[in-house]
Amino acid sequence: MPQEATQAPNWASLIVEDIEETFFSVDTNWRFTYLNHHAASMFGRSKEALLGKVLWEAFPSLIGSKFEPVYRQTMAEGTPHRVEDFSTTTQSWYDVWAYPIPHGLIIYFQDITARKRVEAELLRQAERARVQAEVSHALAEVTHDYQATLNMSARQLAEIVGDACLIRLIANDGQWFERPAFYHPDPEAAAFVRDLLGGDEAQPINEGLSGRVAQSGQPVRIPVISSAQLKAMTDPKQWPYFDRFTVSSVMIVPLHATGRVIGILAMTRNTSGRPYTEDDQIVVRDLADRVEAN
């Protein structure tokens, strides 16, 4: 009989070790009492290095995370709790269950990073479809009041893709950009651009980044750009804007109709750390391509 009793924990350990998810337990003092090999792998430490250690001391990044109140609430109330959150330690998403036991907690992790990526992609696709439907509908009405429509389209793109948007059509002679449609979320910046343009709103098609895109028909995306780099690529008349307002990322795509470039759509991000991505370019490129169908 004693022999059978001593074997029981071994069978339990074998079962827990065989679980494909991360599993560990702590006592009422928050000291590790058990980890399966998935937990040790996730934490990047051996079982021997963690057993007996205090959870909060071993992983101080848990303090202040969404996991902390769930663990503490489970310990205090003696009832199971669940949370989904991103772990900065492993750079992964987890679905976490905390279960009370007589002398502590059992914590069970399921890695849901792949699911979160799929969900995020579905949300991006849904948002992209919504933006395309709204803006392309507006562009379809361009023959009625094209300036008002372009202004509205610039605002929609700026609000959804971020942050500022400028749309310029090419004049019939093919030598100049016509009056631009522009939107900036900062009223001061928007007013500054209007004053900067003044009555001289026409721009030669062979100048700056916009001219380069209009003439080549190829998009330009600069994820990270400095004020000095912008000045090297633009008309000096635009430099006061770059001195006063931040532009951290630039994306310009051509607008097509009947097989030719009829203008450009330019976007700028106004805060650092948010560079335009390939996905952003696809969204804007898709919207620009829809002009051709109209």
C-alpha positions as CSV (number, residue, x, y, z in Angstrom):
1,M,0.0,0.0,0.0
2,P,2.7,2.6,0.9
3,Q,4.3,1.7,-2.4
4,E,1.2,2.6,-4.4
5,A,0.8,5.9,-2.5
6,T,4.3,6.9,-3.4
7,Q,3.7,6.1,-7.1
8,A,0.6,8.3,-7.3
9,P,2.4,11.6,-7.6
10,N,4.6,10.2,-10.4
11,W,1.5,9.2,-12.4
12,A,0.1,12.7,-11.9
13,S,3.3,14.3,-13.0
14,L,3.4,12.1,-16.1
15,I,-0.1,13.2,-17.0
16,V,0.6,16.9,-16.5
17,E,3.9,16.6,-18.4
18,D,2.0,15.0,-21.3
19,I,-0.4,18.0,-21.5
20,E,0.5,20.0,-24.6
21,E,-0.1,23.4,-22.9
22,T,1.8,25.3,-20.3
23,F,1.0,24.4,-16.7
24,F,2.5,25.4,-13.4
25,S,1.5,25.7,-9.8
26,V,2.4,28.0,-6.8
27,D,1.7,27.7,-3.1
28,T,0.0,30.4,-0.9
29,N,3.3,32.2,-0.7
30,W,3.5,32.4,-4.5
31,R,6.4,30.0,-4.7
32,F,6.7,27.7,-7.6
33,T,5.8,24.1,-6.6
34,Y,5.5,22.5,-10.0
35,L,6.2,23.3,-13.7
36,N,5.7,21.0,-16.7
37,H,8.4,21.1,-19.5
38,H,6.2,23.5,-21.6
39,A,6.2,26.0,-18.7
40,A,10.0,25.8,-18.3
41,S,10.4,26.2,-22.0
42,M,8.1,29.3,-22.1
43,F,9.9,30.9,-19.2
44,G,13.3,30.1,-20.7
45,R,14.5,28.6,-17.4
46,S,15.0,25.1,-16.0
47,K,12.5,23.6,-13.5
48,E,15.3,23.5,-10.9
49,A,16.0,27.2,-11.3
50,L,12.4,28.1,-10.7
51,L,11.1,25.6,-8.1
52,G,10.8,27.4,-4.7
53,K,11.2,30.8,-6.2
54,V,8.5,33.5,-5.7
55,L,6.6,34.1,-8.9
56,W,6.7,37.9,-8.6
57,E,10.4,38.0,-7.9
58,A,11.2,35.5,-10.7
59,F,9.1,37.5,-13.2
60,P,8.7,41.1,-12.1
61,S,7.2,42.0,-15.5
62,L,4.0,40.3,-14.2
63,I,3.5,43.0,-11.7
64,G,1.1,45.5,-13.2
65,S,0.1,43.2,-16.0
66,K,-3.4,41.9,-16.6
67,F,-2.3,38.5,-15.2
68,E,-1.5,39.8,-11.7
69,P,-5.0,40.8,-10.6
70,V,-6.4,37.5,-12.0
71,Y,-3.9,35.4,-10.0
72,R,-4.4,37.4,-6.8
73,Q,-8.2,37.4,-7.1
74,T,-8.2,33.6,-7.6
75,M,-6.0,33.2,-4.6
76,A,-8.1,35.5,-2.4
77,E,-11.5,34.3,-3.5
78,G,-10.9,30.6,-4.1
79,T,-12.7,30.7,-7.4
80,P,-11.4,30.2,-11.0
81,H,-10.7,33.2,-13.2
82,R,-9.7,33.6,-16.8
83,V,-7.8,36.3,-18.8
84,E,-6.5,36.8,-22.3
85,D,-3.4,39.0,-22.7
86,F,-0.1,39.6,-24.4
87,S,3.0,38.5,-22.5
88,T,6.0,40.9,-22.9
89,T,8.2,38.1,-21.5
90,T,7.5,35.7,-24.4
91,Q,6.1,38.1,-27.0
92,S,3.0,35.9,-27.3
93,W,-0.7,36.0,-26.6
94,Y,-2.2,33.6,-24.0
95,D,-5.5,32.4,-22.8
96,V,-4.9,31.9,-19.1
97,W,-6.9,30.0,-16.5
98,A,-6.1,30.3,-12.8
99,Y,-7.6,27.5,-10.6
100,P,-7.5,27.4,-6.7
101,I,-6.2,24.3,-5.0
102,P,-6.0,23.7,-1.2
103,H,-2.5,25.0,-0.9
104,G,-2.2,27.5,-3.7
105,L,-3.0,27.9,-7.4
106,I,-2.8,26.0,-10.7
107,I,-2.2,28.2,-13.7
108,Y,-2.8,26.9,-17.2
109,F,-1.7,28.8,-20.3
110,Q,-2.8,28.2,-23.9
111,D,-0.8,30.0,-26.6
112,I,-3.4,31.8,-28.8
113,T,-0.9,33.9,-30.8
114,A,-1.8,32.3,-34.1
115,R,-5.5,32.9,-33.4
116,K,-4.9,36.5,-32.5
117,R,-3.0,37.0,-35.7
118,V,-5.8,35.6,-37.8
119,E,-8.3,37.8,-35.9
120,A,-6.2,40.9,-36.4
121,E,-5.9,40.1,-40.1
122,L,-9.7,39.6,-40.4
123,L,-10.2,42.9,-38.7
124,R,-7.8,44.6,-41.1
125,Q,-9.6,43.1,-44.1
126,A,-13.0,44.2,-42.8
127,E,-11.7,47.7,-42.1
128,R,-10.1,47.8,-45.5
129,A,-13.3,46.7,-47.2
130,R,-15.3,49.4,-45.3
131,V,-12.9,52.2,-46.2
132,Q,-12.8,51.1,-49.8
133,A,-16.6,51.1,-50.0
134,E,-16.9,54.5,-48.4
135,V,-14.1,56.3,-50.2
136,S,-14.7,54.7,-53.6
137,H,-18.3,55.7,-53.4
138,A,-17.3,59.3,-52.8
139,L,-14.8,59.2,-55.7
140,A,-17.6,57.9,-58.0
141,E,-19.4,61.2,-57.4
142,V,-16.4,63.2,-58.6
143,T,-18.1,64.5,-61.7
144,H,-20.7,66.4,-59.6
145,D,-18.6,68.5,-57.2
146,Y,-15.1,67.0,-57.5
147,Q,-13.4,69.5,-55.1
148,A,-15.9,68.9,-52.2
149,T,-15.7,65.1,-52.9
150,L,-11.9,65.1,-52.9
151,N,-11.9,67.1,-49.6
152,M,-14.2,64.6,-48.0
153,S,-12.1,61.7,-49.4
154,A,-8.9,63.2,-48.0
155,R,-10.6,63.5,-44.6
156,Q,-11.8,59.9,-44.6
157,L,-8.4,58.6,-45.6
158,A,-6.6,60.7,-43.0
159,E,-8.9,59.6,-40.2
160,I,-8.7,55.9,-41.0
161,V,-5.2,55.4,-42.4
162,G,-3.7,58.4,-40.6
163,D,-2.7,61.0,-40.2
164,A,-2.8,63.7,-42.9
165,C,-3.8,63.4,-46.5
166,L,-3.4,65.4,-49.7
167,I,-5.0,64.7,-53.1
168,R,-3.8,66.6,-56.2
169,L,-5.2,66.1,-59.7
170,I,-3.2,66.9,-62.8
171,A,-4.4,69.8,-64.9
172,N,-5.6,69.2,-68.5
173,D,-2.4,70.5,-69.9
174,G,-0.5,67.8,-68.0
175,Q,2.0,70.3,-66.7
176,W,0.5,71.4,-63.4
177,F,-1.2,70.0,-60.3
178,E,-4.5,71.6,-59.7
179,R,-5.7,73.0,-56.4
180,P,-5.2,70.3,-53.7
181,A,-7.6,68.6,-51.4
182,F,-6.0,68.5,-47.9
183,Y,-6.9,67.3,-44.5
184,H,-4.9,67.4,-41.2
185,P,-6.3,66.4,-37.8
186,D,-4.6,69.4,-36.2
187,P,-6.5,72.6,-37.2
188,E,-3.4,74.7,-36.7
189,A,-1.5,72.6,-39.2
190,A,-4.4,72.6,-41.6
191,A,-4.6,76.4,-41.4
192,F,-0.8,76.7,-41.8
193,V,-0.9,74.7,-45.0
194,R,-3.7,76.8,-46.4
195,D,-1.7,80.0,-45.6
196,L,1.5,78.4,-47.0
197,L,-0.2,77.6,-50.3
198,G,-2.0,81.0,-50.4
199,G,-3.1,82.0,-53.9
200,D,-0.2,80.0,-55.5
201,E,-1.8,76.6,-55.2
202,A,-0.7,75.3,-58.6
203,Q,2.5,73.2,-58.5
204,P,4.6,72.1,-61.5
205,I,4.2,68.4,-62.1
206,N,8.0,67.9,-62.3
207,E,8.7,69.0,-58.7
208,G,9.2,67.1,-55.5
209,L,8.1,63.6,-54.5
210,S,4.5,64.2,-55.8
211,G,5.9,65.1,-59.2
212,R,8.1,62.0,-59.2
213,V,5.1,59.7,-58.5
214,A,2.9,61.5,-61.0
215,Q,5.6,61.2,-63.8
216,S,6.7,57.6,-63.0
217,G,3.4,56.2,-62.0
218,Q,5.1,54.3,-59.2
219,P,4.3,54.7,-55.5
220,V,6.7,55.9,-52.9
221,R,6.7,54.8,-49.3
222,I,9.3,56.1,-46.8
223,P,8.6,54.4,-43.5
224,V,10.9,56.7,-41.5
225,I,12.0,60.1,-42.7
226,S,13.6,63.2,-41.1
227,S,13.0,66.9,-41.6
228,A,16.3,67.2,-43.4
229,Q,15.5,64.3,-45.8
230,L,12.1,65.9,-46.5
231,K,13.7,69.2,-47.3
232,A,16.1,67.6,-49.8
233,M,13.1,66.1,-51.7
234,T,10.7,69.1,-51.7
235,D,10.2,72.7,-52.8
236,P,11.8,75.2,-50.4
237,K,8.4,76.9,-50.1
238,Q,7.2,73.8,-48.1
239,W,10.1,73.9,-45.6
240,P,8.4,76.1,-43.0
241,Y,5.8,73.4,-42.6
242,F,8.5,70.7,-41.9
243,D,10.2,73.1,-39.4
244,R,7.0,73.6,-37.4
245,F,5.2,70.3,-37.7
246,T,6.4,66.7,-37.4
247,V,6.3,64.4,-40.4
248,S,7.7,61.0,-39.5
249,S,6.5,58.8,-42.4
250,V,5.5,59.5,-46.0
251,M,3.5,57.5,-48.6
252,I,2.4,58.7,-52.0
253,V,0.5,56.7,-54.6
254,P,-0.6,57.6,-58.2
255,L,-4.2,58.0,-59.1
256,H,-5.2,56.4,-62.4
257,A,-8.1,56.7,-64.8
258,T,-8.4,55.5,-68.4
259,G,-5.0,54.0,-68.3
260,R,-3.1,57.2,-67.3
261,V,-2.0,59.0,-64.2
262,I,-4.5,61.7,-63.3
263,G,-3.1,62.8,-59.9
264,I,-1.5,61.7,-56.7
265,L,-2.7,60.7,-53.2
266,A,-0.1,61.6,-50.4
267,M,-0.3,60.5,-46.8
268,T,1.9,61.6,-43.8
269,R,2.2,60.3,-40.3
270,N,2.7,63.0,-37.7
271,T,4.1,61.0,-34.7
272,S,7.2,58.9,-34.6
273,G,7.0,55.2,-34.0
274,R,4.1,54.7,-36.4
275,P,5.7,54.1,-39.9
276,Y,3.6,53.3,-42.9
277,T,3.6,49.6,-43.6
278,E,3.1,47.5,-46.7
279,D,-0.4,46.8,-45.5
280,D,-1.1,50.6,-45.3
281,Q,0.2,50.9,-48.8
282,I,-2.1,48.1,-50.1
283,V,-5.1,49.9,-48.5
284,V,-4.3,53.2,-50.1
285,R,-3.3,51.6,-53.4
286,D,-6.6,49.7,-53.6
287,L,-8.5,52.9,-53.1
288,A,-6.5,54.7,-55.7
289,D,-7.0,51.9,-58.2
290,R,-10.8,52.2,-57.8
291,V,-10.7,55.6,-59.4
292,E,-9.8,53.9,-62.7
293,A,-13.2,52.1,-62.6
294,N,-15.0,55.4,-62.3
